[in-house]
Amino acid sequence: MSDAFSQYAYPGPLLDTRMVGRFRVHAIQAGGQQLDGGAMFGVVPKTLWSRRIAADEKNRIPLGMRCLLVEHDDGLVLLDTGSGNKETPKFHDIYAIENRGGGGRTALEDGIKAAGFSTDDVTLVINTHLHFDHAGGNTWRAPTGELLPAFPNARYVVQAGERAYAEHPNERTTASYFPANWAPIVAAGRFQFVEGVRTIIPGIEVRPTPGHTPFHQSVLIRSAGETLCFLGDLVPTAHHLPLPWIMGYDVEPLVTLESKRALLAEAVRDDWQVVFEHDAHVGFGRVGHDGKAYRLAD
């Protein structure tokens, strides 16, 4: 990774490993990006959000692309895949994406290697949704130009409604959905489309948390009485824990509000750990409520 990325967008280690009951989970920083702070905080004024996170001269804030690798008895599970290797330098410049690893690999591949595995070892990929920074690493562009599944031994899972929504974009959503991130996997018969709450394998459940997209899902990992929730873009950073702090990118922000209200209440009540996918600094945390708003627990 470049020095600029390391110093600005991602200050911590590539890999952060924790135990959730019997499962060893690895939070992998699959790269960084910088997006407009106003877009990231929607109707929240800059005078408020800038107290929590500083913007650069272009009003951009540093963000991560954190994926989760789970060592499960049924095989290696990967939650989201970052932005992949397929886009142009111009595209990377627009979104200030830096996800290069060593030896031509992506940062996600480096993280999987650091955990002691390879892309061939992954047997299940779960996408929270199909935006390019969450599903771009689903596929890769070979030197021949051919698009191939990046995890050749894995089945992929997403909500059926998300696939339909992605395949019929409108003027607002088309910039986030690229068929190259899912069409080769569909063609290979490797994508499983589910509806609603579903246990994918024992201890790993997907739960619809709509709002960012109408069929966005979060992922719950449960073992030995412990629960970890991979939030996806429902709460992209720890700064988004207050209920009305919702991204301008969300297509149904009032639906996001109710999804957050329900999930965060459960997280506090049952003392879940959570993972913030886009926070450049905070990977894991627990949620508290101070009587006025949700926040990181002490």
Secondary structure as the mmCIF struct_conf table of DSSP 4:
data_model
#
loop_
_struct_conf.conf_type_id
_struct_conf.id
_struct_conf.beg_label_comp_id
_struct_conf.beg_label_asym_id
_struct_conf.beg_label_seq_id
_struct_conf.end_label_comp_id
_struct_conf.end_label_asym_id
_struct_conf.end_label_seq_id
HELX_RH_AL_P HELX_RH_AL_P1 ASP A 3 TYR A 8
TURN_TY1_P TURN_TY1_P1 ALA A 9 ALA A 9
BEND BEND1 GLY A 12 GLY A 12
BEND BEND2 LEU A 14 LEU A 14
STRN STRN1 LEU A 15 VAL A 20
TURN_TY1_P TURN_TY1_P2 GLY A 21 ARG A 22
STRN STRN2 PHE A 23 ASP A 36
HELX_RH_AL_P HELX_RH_AL_P2 GLY A 37 PHE A 41
TURN_TY1_P TURN_TY1_P3 GLY A 42 VAL A 43
BEND BEND3 VAL A 44 VAL A 44
HELX_RH_AL_P HELX_RH_AL_P3 LYS A 46 TRP A 49
TURN_TY1_P TURN_TY1_P4 SER A 50 ARG A 52
BEND BEND4 ILE A 53 ILE A 53
TURN_TY1_P TURN_TY1_P5 GLU A 57 LYS A 58
BEND BEND5 ASN A 59 ASN A 59
STRN STRN3 ARG A 60 HIS A 72
TURN_TY1_P TURN_TY1_P6 ASP A 73 ASP A 74
STRN STRN4 GLY A 75 LEU A 79
TURN_TY1_P TURN_TY1_P7 GLY A 82 SER A 83
BEND BEND6 ASN A 85 ASN A 85
BEND BEND7 GLU A 87 GLU A 87
HELX_RH_AL_P HELX_RH_AL_P4 PRO A 89 ILE A 94
TURN_TY1_P TURN_TY1_P8 TYR A 95 ALA A 96
STRN STRN5 GLU A 98 GLU A 98
STRN STRN6 ARG A 100 ARG A 100
BEND BEND8 GLY A 102 GLY A 102
TURN_TY1_P TURN_TY1_P9 GLY A 103 GLY A 104
STRN STRN7 THR A 106 THR A 106
HELX_RH_AL_P HELX_RH_AL_P5 ALA A 107 ALA A 114
TURN_TY1_P TURN_TY1_P10 ALA A 115 GLY A 116
HELX_RH_3T_P HELX_RH_3T_P1 THR A 119 ASP A 121
STRN STRN8 VAL A 122 ILE A 126
BEND BEND9 THR A 128 THR A 128
HELX_RH_AL_P HELX_RH_AL_P6 PHE A 132 ALA A 135
HELX_RH_3T_P HELX_RH_3T_P2 GLY A 136 ASN A 138
STRN STRN9 THR A 139 ARG A 141
TURN_TY1_P TURN_TY1_P11 PRO A 143 THR A 144
BEND BEND10 GLY A 145 GLY A 145
STRN STRN10 LEU A 147 PRO A 149
BEND BEND11 ALA A 150 PHE A 151
TURN_TY1_P TURN_TY1_P12 PRO A 152 ASN A 153
STRN STRN11 ARG A 155 GLN A 159
HELX_RH_AL_P HELX_RH_AL_P7 ALA A 160 GLU A 167
BEND BEND12 HIS A 168 HIS A 168
TURN_TY1_P TURN_TY1_P13 GLU A 171 SER A 176
HELX_RH_3T_P HELX_RH_3T_P3 PRO A 179 ASN A 181
TURN_TY1_P TURN_TY1_P14 TRP A 182 TRP A 182
HELX_RH_AL_P HELX_RH_AL_P8 ALA A 183 ALA A 187
TURN_TY1_P TURN_TY1_P15 ALA A 188 GLY A 189
STRN STRN12 PHE A 191 VAL A 194
BEND BEND13 GLY A 196 VAL A 197
STRN STRN13 ARG A 198 ILE A 201
TURN_TY1_P TURN_TY1_P16 PRO A 202 GLY A 203
STRN STRN14 ILE A 204 PRO A 208
BEND BEND14 GLY A 211 THR A 213
TURN_TY1_P TURN_TY1_P17 PRO A 214 PHE A 215
STRN STRN15 GLN A 217 SER A 223
TURN_TY1_P TURN_TY1_P18 ALA A 224 GLY A 225
STRN STRN16 GLU A 226 PHE A 230
TURN_TY1_P TURN_TY1_P19 GLY A 232 ASP A 233
BEND BEND15 LEU A 234 VAL A 235
BEND BEND16 THR A 237 THR A 237
HELX_RH_3T_P HELX_RH_3T_P4 ALA A 238 HIS A 240
BEND BEND17 PRO A 242 PRO A 242
TURN_TY1_P TURN_TY1_P20 LEU A 243 PRO A 244
TURN_TY1_P TURN_TY1_P21 GLY A 248 TYR A 249
BEND BEND18 VAL A 251 GLU A 252
HELX_RH_AL_P HELX_RH_AL_P9 PRO A 253 ARG A 269
TURN_TY1_P TURN_TY1_P22 ASP A 270 ASP A 271
STRN STRN17 GLN A 273 VAL A 275
BEND BEND19 GLU A 277 HIS A 278
STRN STRN18 ASP A 279 ASP A 279
BEND BEND20 ALA A 280 HIS A 281
STRN STRN19 PHE A 284 HIS A 289
BEND BEND21 GLY A 291 ALA A 293
STRN STRN20 TYR A 294 LEU A 296
#
